[in-house]
Amino acid sequence: MGKLSEATTPLRQLVSDFRGKSPLINEALMQLGIISFRQGNYSAAANYYKQVFSNNPDATQAKDALSLLQETYQEMGRPDEYLAFLETVPGYKVSSNSRDSIIYQSAEYQYQNRKYQQAIDGFTNYLAKYPNGPSSLDAYYYRAESYASADIKKYDMALKDYASVVNRGPSKYYTRAAEKAALLSLNSQNNPAQALEFARKWEESAPTDASRFNAQLTALEAAYKSSNNSVAVNEYANKVNASPLASAEQYALANFYLGKMAYDKGDFTRAFPALQSVAENATTAIMPEAYHLLAQILYRQKKYTDAEDLINNHANKASAGYDDWIARNLILLSDVYLDQGDKNSASAALEAVLENYKGNNQTILNLARQKYDKLGNSTSTPANLNATEKGGNLLELEEGGN
């Protein structure tokens, strides 16, 4: 930076002493503009470039000065000022297409340099002037990308622009815009029905098997969360289960959505095998929930012995580290015992929760207390847990998270 400043003085002297007398003046003015640009003084740079046109430039000098001036106004995000100056240059007539291109290029320049707010302003300016211009599709897409950037995070605005790109039909941006619109609808805007629509379009236009499979996974989740859309859940669960790209966990997830939806509808005949597959194959948080739902089904079918065995010998052991689900299992186990007339074991199961549950779910503790008090017990003096009649050594919660 110091060397640039040192070069400024002799160049200014040259311009001052020989303006109108030497063909080197225009080169000096452009050098002064370049120095100012590199120093971040864009207004000064623009002023130097403009002076070239007051000093009888030849064709090459005029072309170079205009190119430098355009870059400077792009850096400042002020293409309209560049166009206004062009109107003052004798012999230059700016066509409509040139105006369109210059304004768009200025916005894209900001985007490429990761100046996302300036890019948004530039693309908005372009779209206001040329809503159907030749670069309008590009403007919508890159404005969406700018809104969705980590610097801006205006996901609602990004979604609108991605939707505009998708709604225009197939293009080089169509699939990517549909993908991002689906993910934003699902994860940011909590609109699974809309996410499902965009995921279908993503799936239909996906260029690779991997992209298509990811679209199907997104569609499956969106379908499940979209007002219990059982038709779409079945459609996409079957696609995931049939895909050679699916991992064991993804197969489990597909069966979890199938089983959970059937469970919510009271269709236990269909829910049980799907959830059983999840319990046996999953290793993530859907596994303990699947076990709990299996136990609920057995309880509701009055298969008390099977429900007790599942909770004590399988569910709680497999769910180590998921204390919320273990606690829910124990509350359910108390119902199993109570329905069989074993009040002591029912109380002990609830005591295990009240004594050992360390999670943050107050609803679990409140339910355990309500049931415990309803049995005629006092929560202030729970009995010794080891005095249970059934499974006393299995009623302690494992150390771990939720």
Contacts in CASP RR format, 6 or more apart in sequence:
PFRMAT RR
TARGET T0000
AUTHOR 0000-0000-0000
METHOD contacts of the structure
MODEL  1
MGKLSEATTPLRQLVSDFRGKSPLINEALMQLGIISFRQGNYSAAANYYK
QVFSNNPDATQAKDALSLLQETYQEMGRPDEYLAFLETVPGYKVSSNSRD
SIIYQSAEYQYQNRKYQQAIDGFTNYLAKYPNGPSSLDAYYYRAESYASA
DIKKYDMALKDYASVVNRGPSKYYTRAAEKAALLSLNSQNNPAQALEFAR
KWEESAPTDASRFNAQLTALEAAYKSSNNSVAVNEYANKVNASPLASAEQ
YALANFYLGKMAYDKGDFTRAFPALQSVAENATTAIMPEAYHLLAQILYR
QKKYTDAEDLINNHANKASAGYDDWIARNLILLSDVYLDQGDKNSASAAL
EAVLENYKGNNQTILNLARQKYDKLGNSTSTPANLNATEKGGNLLELEEG
GN
1 39 0 8 1.000
4 35 0 8 1.000
4 38 0 8 1.000
4 39 0 8 1.000
5 39 0 8 1.000
7 31 0 8 1.000
7 35 0 8 1.000
8 32 0 8 1.000
8 35 0 8 1.000
11 28 0 8 1.000
11 31 0 8 1.000
11 32 0 8 1.000
11 35 0 8 1.000
12 32 0 8 1.000
14 22 0 8 1.000
14 24 0 8 1.000
14 25 0 8 1.000
14 28 0 8 1.000
15 25 0 8 1.000
15 28 0 8 1.000
15 29 0 8 1.000
15 32 0 8 1.000
18 24 0 8 1.000
18 25 0 8 1.000
19 25 0 8 1.000
19 55 0 8 1.000
20 55 0 8 1.000
20 56 0 8 1.000
25 55 0 8 1.000
26 52 0 8 1.000
26 55 0 8 1.000
26 57 0 8 1.000
26 61 0 8 1.000
26 65 0 8 1.000
27 61 0 8 1.000
29 48 0 8 1.000
29 49 0 8 1.000
29 51 0 8 1.000
29 52 0 8 1.000
29 55 0 8 1.000
29 65 0 8 1.000
30 48 0 8 1.000
30 49 0 8 1.000
30 52 0 8 1.000
30 61 0 8 1.000
30 64 0 8 1.000
30 65 0 8 1.000
30 68 0 8 1.000
32 48 0 8 1.000
33 44 0 8 1.000
33 45 0 8 1.000
33 48 0 8 1.000
33 49 0 8 1.000
33 68 0 8 1.000
34 45 0 8 1.000
34 68 0 8 1.000
36 42 0 8 1.000
36 44 0 8 1.000
36 45 0 8 1.000
36 48 0 8 1.000
37 45 0 8 1.000
37 68 0 8 1.000
37 71 0 8 1.000
37 72 0 8 1.000
37 75 0 8 1.000
42 72 0 8 1.000
42 75 0 8 1.000
42 76 0 8 1.000
43 76 0 8 1.000
45 68 0 8 1.000
45 72 0 8 1.000
46 69 0 8 1.000
46 72 0 8 1.000
46 73 0 8 1.000
46 76 0 8 1.000
49 65 0 8 1.000
49 66 0 8 1.000
49 68 0 8 1.000
49 69 0 8 1.000
49 72 0 8 1.000
50 69 0 8 1.000
50 85 0 8 1.000
52 61 0 8 1.000
52 62 0 8 1.000
52 65 0 8 1.000
53 62 0 8 1.000
53 65 0 8 1.000
53 89 0 8 1.000
57 65 0 8 1.000
62 89 0 8 1.000
66 86 0 8 1.000
66 89 0 8 1.000
69 82 0 8 1.000
69 85 0 8 1.000
70 82 0 8 1.000
70 102 0 8 1.000
70 105 0 8 1.000
71 109 0 8 1.000
73 79 0 8 1.000
73 81 0 8 1.000
73 82 0 8 1.000
73 106 0 8 1.000
74 105 0 8 1.000
74 106 0 8 1.000
74 109 0 8 1.000
74 110 0 8 1.000
75 109 0 8 1.000
77 106 0 8 1.000
77 107 0 8 1.000
77 109 0 8 1.000
77 110 0 8 1.000
77 118 0 8 1.000
77 121 0 8 1.000
77 122 0 8 1.000
78 106 0 8 1.000
79 102 0 8 1.000
79 103 0 8 1.000
79 105 0 8 1.000
79 106 0 8 1.000
79 107 0 8 1.000
79 122 0 8 1.000
79 125 0 8 1.000
80 103 0 8 1.000
80 125 0 8 1.000
82 102 0 8 1.000
82 106 0 8 1.000
83 94 0 8 1.000
83 99 0 8 1.000
83 102 0 8 1.000
83 103 0 8 1.000
86 92 0 8 1.000
86 94 0 8 1.000
87 94 0 8 1.000
94 102 0 8 1.000
97 134 0 8 1.000
99 129 0 8 1.000
100 126 0 8 1.000
100 129 0 8 1.000
100 130 0 8 1.000
100 133 0 8 1.000
100 134 0 8 1.000
100 135 0 8 1.000
101 135 0 8 1.000
103 122 0 8 1.000
103 125 0 8 1.000
103 126 0 8 1.000
103 129 0 8 1.000
103 130 0 8 1.000
104 126 0 8 1.000
104 130 0 8 1.000
104 135 0 8 1.000
104 138 0 8 1.000
104 139 0 8 1.000
106 122 0 8 1.000
107 119 0 8 1.000
107 121 0 8 1.000
107 122 0 8 1.000
107 123 0 8 1.000
107 125 0 8 1.000
107 126 0 8 1.000
107 139 0 8 1.000
107 142 0 8 1.000
108 119 0 8 1.000
108 138 0 8 1.000
108 142 0 8 1.000
110 116 0 8 1.000
110 118 0 8 1.000
110 119 0 8 1.000
110 121 0 8 1.000
110 122 0 8 1.000
111 119 0 8 1.000
111 123 0 8 1.000
111 142 0 8 1.000
111 145 0 8 1.000
111 146 0 8 1.000
114 149 0 8 1.000
114 151 0 8 1.000
116 146 0 8 1.000
116 147 0 8 1.000
116 149 0 8 1.000
116 151 0 8 1.000
116 152 0 8 1.000
117 146 0 8 1.000
117 151 0 8 1.000
117 152 0 8 1.000
119 142 0 8 1.000
119 143 0 8 1.000
119 146 0 8 1.000
120 143 0 8 1.000
120 146 0 8 1.000
120 147 0 8 1.000
120 152 0 8 1.000
123 139 0 8 1.000
123 140 0 8 1.000
123 142 0 8 1.000
123 143 0 8 1.000
123 146 0 8 1.000
124 143 0 8 1.000
126 135 0 8 1.000
126 136 0 8 1.000
126 139 0 8 1.000
127 136 0 8 1.000
127 139 0 8 1.000
127 140 0 8 1.000
127 143 0 8 1.000
130 136 0 8 1.000
137 165 0 8 1.000
137 168 0 8 1.000
137 171 0 8 1.000
137 173 0 8 1.000
138 173 0 8 1.000
140 161 0 8 1.000
140 164 0 8 1.000
140 165 0 8 1.000
140 168 0 8 1.000
141 161 0 8 1.000
141 162 0 8 1.000
141 165 0 8 1.000
141 173 0 8 1.000
141 176 0 8 1.000
141 177 0 8 1.000
143 161 0 8 1.000
144 157 0 8 1.000
144 158 0 8 1.000
144 159 0 8 1.000
144 160 0 8 1.000
144 161 0 8 1.000
144 162 0 8 1.000
144 164 0 8 1.000
144 165 0 8 1.000
144 177 0 8 1.000
144 180 0 8 1.000
145 158 0 8 1.000
146 152 0 8 1.000
147 154 0 8 1.000
147 155 0 8 1.000
147 157 0 8 1.000
147 158 0 8 1.000
147 161 0 8 1.000
148 154 0 8 1.000
148 155 0 8 1.000
148 158 0 8 1.000
148 180 0 8 1.000
148 184 0 8 1.000
155 184 0 8 1.000
155 188 0 8 1.000
155 189 0 8 1.000
156 188 0 8 1.000
156 189 0 8 1.000
158 180 0 8 1.000
158 184 0 8 1.000
159 181 0 8 1.000
159 184 0 8 1.000
159 185 0 8 1.000
159 188 0 8 1.000
159 189 0 8 1.000
162 177 0 8 1.000
162 178 0 8 1.000
162 180 0 8 1.000
162 181 0 8 1.000
162 184 0 8 1.000
163 177 0 8 1.000
163 181 0 8 1.000
163 198 0 8 1.000
165 171 0 8 1.000
165 173 0 8 1.000
165 174 0 8 1.000
165 177 0 8 1.000
166 174 0 8 1.000
166 177 0 8 1.000
166 178 0 8 1.000
166 181 0 8 1.000
166 198 0 8 1.000
166 201 0 8 1.000
170 205 0 8 1.000
174 201 0 8 1.000
174 205 0 8 1.000
175 202 0 8 1.000
175 205 0 8 1.000
175 206 0 8 1.000
175 207 0 8 1.000
175 211 0 8 1.000
178 198 0 8 1.000
178 199 0 8 1.000
178 201 0 8 1.000
178 202 0 8 1.000
178 205 0 8 1.000
179 198 0 8 1.000
179 202 0 8 1.000
179 211 0 8 1.000
179 214 0 8 1.000
179 215 0 8 1.000
181 194 0 8 1.000
181 198 0 8 1.000
182 195 0 8 1.000
182 196 0 8 1.000
182 198 0 8 1.000
182 199 0 8 1.000
182 202 0 8 1.000
182 215 0 8 1.000
182 218 0 8 1.000
182 219 0 8 1.000
182 222 0 8 1.000
183 195 0 8 1.000
183 218 0 8 1.000
185 191 0 8 1.000
185 192 0 8 1.000
185 194 0 8 1.000
185 195 0 8 1.000
185 198 0 8 1.000
185 222 0 8 1.000
186 192 0 8 1.000
186 195 0 8 1.000
186 218 0 8 1.000
186 221 0 8 1.000
186 222 0 8 1.000
186 225 0 8 1.000
192 221 0 8 1.000
192 222 0 8 1.000
192 223 0 8 1.000
192 224 0 8 1.000
192 225 0 8 1.000
192 226 0 8 1.000
193 222 0 8 1.000
193 226 0 8 1.000
193 227 0 8 1.000
193 229 0 8 1.000
195 218 0 8 1.000
195 219 0 8 1.000
195 222 0 8 1.000
195 226 0 8 1.000
196 219 0 8 1.000
196 222 0 8 1.000
196 223 0 8 1.000
196 226 0 8 1.000
196 229 0 8 1.000
196 232 0 8 1.000
199 215 0 8 1.000
199 216 0 8 1.000
199 218 0 8 1.000
199 219 0 8 1.000
199 222 0 8 1.000
200 215 0 8 1.000
200 219 0 8 1.000
202 211 0 8 1.000
202 215 0 8 1.000
202 218 0 8 1.000
203 212 0 8 1.000
203 215 0 8 1.000
203 216 0 8 1.000
203 219 0 8 1.000
206 212 0 8 1.000
206 215 0 8 1.000
209 245 0 8 1.000
210 245 0 8 1.000
213 240 0 8 1.000
213 243 0 8 1.000
213 245 0 8 1.000
213 246 0 8 1.000
216 236 0 8 1.000
216 239 0 8 1.000
216 240 0 8 1.000
216 243 0 8 1.000
217 236 0 8 1.000
217 240 0 8 1.000
217 250 0 8 1.000
217 253 0 8 1.000
219 232 0 8 1.000
219 236 0 8 1.000
220 233 0 8 1.000
220 236 0 8 1.000
220 237 0 8 1.000
220 239 0 8 1.000
220 240 0 8 1.000
220 253 0 8 1.000
220 254 0 8 1.000
220 257 0 8 1.000
221 257 0 8 1.000
223 229 0 8 1.000
223 232 0 8 1.000
223 233 0 8 1.000
223 235 0 8 1.000
223 236 0 8 1.000
223 257 0 8 1.000
224 233 0 8 1.000
224 257 0 8 1.000
224 260 0 8 1.000
224 261 0 8 1.000
226 232 0 8 1.000
228 261 0 8 1.000
228 264 0 8 1.000
228 265 0 8 1.000
230 261 0 8 1.000
230 265 0 8 1.000
233 257 0 8 1.000
233 258 0 8 1.000
233 261 0 8 1.000
234 258 0 8 1.000
236 254 0 8 1.000
237 254 0 8 1.000
237 255 0 8 1.000
237 257 0 8 1.000
237 258 0 8 1.000
238 254 0 8 1.000
240 246 0 8 1.000
240 250 0 8 1.000
240 251 0 8 1.000
240 253 0 8 1.000
240 254 0 8 1.000
241 251 0 8 1.000
241 254 0 8 1.000
241 255 0 8 1.000
246 254 0 8 1.000
248 281 0 8 1.000
248 282 0 8 1.000
249 282 0 8 1.000
249 283 0 8 1.000
249 284 0 8 1.000
251 277 0 8 1.000
251 281 0 8 1.000
252 277 0 8 1.000
252 278 0 8 1.000
252 281 0 8 1.000
252 282 0 8 1.000
252 284 0 8 1.000
252 286 0 8 1.000
252 287 0 8 1.000
253 282 0 8 1.000
253 286 0 8 1.000
255 274 0 8 1.000
255 275 0 8 1.000
255 277 0 8 1.000
255 278 0 8 1.000
256 274 0 8 1.000
256 275 0 8 1.000
256 278 0 8 1.000
256 282 0 8 1.000
256 286 0 8 1.000
256 289 0 8 1.000
256 290 0 8 1.000
258 270 0 8 1.000
258 274 0 8 1.000
259 270 0 8 1.000
259 271 0 8 1.000
259 274 0 8 1.000
259 275 0 8 1.000
259 278 0 8 1.000
259 293 0 8 1.000
260 271 0 8 1.000
260 275 0 8 1.000
260 293 0 8 1.000
262 268 0 8 1.000
262 270 0 8 1.000
262 271 0 8 1.000
262 274 0 8 1.000
263 271 0 8 1.000
263 275 0 8 1.000
263 293 0 8 1.000
263 296 0 8 1.000
263 297 0 8 1.000
268 297 0 8 1.000
268 300 0 8 1.000
268 301 0 8 1.000
271 293 0 8 1.000
271 297 0 8 1.000
272 294 0 8 1.000
272 297 0 8 1.000
275 290 0 8 1.000
275 293 0 8 1.000
275 294 0 8 1.000
275 297 0 8 1.000
276 290 0 8 1.000
276 294 0 8 1.000
278 286 0 8 1.000
278 287 0 8 1.000
278 290 0 8 1.000
279 287 0 8 1.000
279 290 0 8 1.000
279 291 0 8 1.000
279 294 0 8 1.000
279 314 0 8 1.000
279 315 0 8 1.000
279 318 0 8 1.000
282 290 0 8 1.000
285 322 0 8 1.000
287 318 0 8 1.000
287 319 0 8 1.000
288 315 0 8 1.000
288 318 0 8 1.000
288 319 0 8 1.000
288 322 0 8 1.000
288 325 0 8 1.000
288 326 0 8 1.000
289 325 0 8 1.000
291 310 0 8 1.000
291 314 0 8 1.000
291 315 0 8 1.000
291 318 0 8 1.000
291 319 0 8 1.000
291 325 0 8 1.000
291 329 0 8 1.000
292 315 0 8 1.000
292 325 0 8 1.000
292 328 0 8 1.000
292 329 0 8 1.000
292 332 0 8 1.000
294 310 0 8 1.000
294 315 0 8 1.000
295 307 0 8 1.000
295 310 0 8 1.000
295 311 0 8 1.000
295 315 0 8 1.000
295 329 0 8 1.000
295 332 0 8 1.000
295 333 0 8 1.000
296 332 0 8 1.000
298 304 0 8 1.000
298 306 0 8 1.000
298 307 0 8 1.000
298 310 0 8 1.000
299 307 0 8 1.000
299 332 0 8 1.000
299 335 0 8 1.000
299 336 0 8 1.000
299 339 0 8 1.000
302 339 0 8 1.000
304 336 0 8 1.000
304 339 0 8 1.000
304 340 0 8 1.000
307 332 0 8 1.000
307 333 0 8 1.000
307 336 0 8 1.000
308 333 0 8 1.000
308 336 0 8 1.000
308 337 0 8 1.000
308 390 0 8 1.000
311 329 0 8 1.000
311 330 0 8 1.000
311 332 0 8 1.000
311 333 0 8 1.000
311 336 0 8 1.000
312 333 0 8 1.000
312 391 0 8 1.000
312 394 0 8 1.000
313 394 0 8 1.000
315 325 0 8 1.000
315 326 0 8 1.000
315 329 0 8 1.000
316 326 0 8 1.000
316 329 0 8 1.000
316 330 0 8 1.000
316 394 0 8 1.000
316 398 0 8 1.000
319 325 0 8 1.000
319 326 0 8 1.000
319 329 0 8 1.000
319 398 0 8 1.000
320 326 0 8 1.000
320 398 0 8 1.000
320 400 0 8 1.000
321 398 0 8 1.000
321 399 0 8 1.000
321 400 0 8 1.000
321 401 0 8 1.000
321 402 0 8 1.000
322 400 0 8 1.000
322 401 0 8 1.000
322 402 0 8 1.000
323 357 0 8 1.000
323 358 0 8 1.000
323 359 0 8 1.000
323 397 0 8 1.000
323 398 0 8 1.000
323 400 0 8 1.000
323 401 0 8 1.000
323 402 0 8 1.000
324 359 0 8 1.000
324 361 0 8 1.000
324 364 0 8 1.000
324 402 0 8 1.000
326 397 0 8 1.000
326 398 0 8 1.000
327 353 0 8 1.000
327 357 0 8 1.000
327 359 0 8 1.000
327 361 0 8 1.000
327 364 0 8 1.000
327 368 0 8 1.000
327 397 0 8 1.000
328 364 0 8 1.000
330 349 0 8 1.000
330 350 0 8 1.000
330 352 0 8 1.000
330 353 0 8 1.000
330 368 0 8 1.000
330 395 0 8 1.000
331 349 0 8 1.000
331 350 0 8 1.000
331 353 0 8 1.000
331 364 0 8 1.000
331 367 0 8 1.000
331 368 0 8 1.000
331 371 0 8 1.000
333 349 0 8 1.000
334 345 0 8 1.000
334 346 0 8 1.000
334 347 0 8 1.000
334 349 0 8 1.000
334 350 0 8 1.000
334 371 0 8 1.000
335 346 0 8 1.000
335 371 0 8 1.000
337 343 0 8 1.000
337 345 0 8 1.000
337 346 0 8 1.000
337 349 0 8 1.000
337 390 0 8 1.000
338 346 0 8 1.000
338 375 0 8 1.000
342 389 0 8 1.000
342 390 0 8 1.000
343 375 0 8 1.000
344 388 0 8 1.000
344 389 0 8 1.000
345 388 0 8 1.000
345 389 0 8 1.000
345 390 0 8 1.000
345 391 0 8 1.000
346 375 0 8 1.000
347 372 0 8 1.000
347 375 0 8 1.000
347 377 0 8 1.000
347 383 0 8 1.000
348 383 0 8 1.000
348 385 0 8 1.000
348 387 0 8 1.000
348 388 0 8 1.000
348 389 0 8 1.000
348 390 0 8 1.000
348 392 0 8 1.000
348 395 0 8 1.000
349 388 0 8 1.000
349 395 0 8 1.000
350 368 0 8 1.000
350 371 0 8 1.000
350 372 0 8 1.000
350 375 0 8 1.000
350 377 0 8 1.000
351 372 0 8 1.000
351 382 0 8 1.000
351 383 0 8 1.000
351 385 0 8 1.000
351 395 0 8 1.000
352 385 0 8 1.000
352 395 0 8 1.000
352 396 0 8 1.000
352 397 0 8 1.000
353 364 0 8 1.000
353 365 0 8 1.000
353 368 0 8 1.000
353 397 0 8 1.000
354 365 0 8 1.000
354 368 0 8 1.000
354 369 0 8 1.000
354 372 0 8 1.000
354 379 0 8 1.000
354 382 0 8 1.000
355 382 0 8 1.000
355 385 0 8 1.000
356 396 0 8 1.000
356 397 0 8 1.000
357 364 0 8 1.000
357 365 0 8 1.000
357 368 0 8 1.000
357 397 0 8 1.000
358 397 0 8 1.000
359 401 0 8 1.000
359 402 0 8 1.000
360 402 0 8 1.000
361 402 0 8 1.000
369 379 0 8 1.000
372 379 0 8 1.000
372 382 0 8 1.000
373 379 0 8 1.000
377 383 0 8 1.000
385 392 0 8 1.000
385 395 0 8 1.000
385 396 0 8 1.000
386 392 0 8 1.000
386 393 0 8 1.000
388 395 0 8 1.000
END
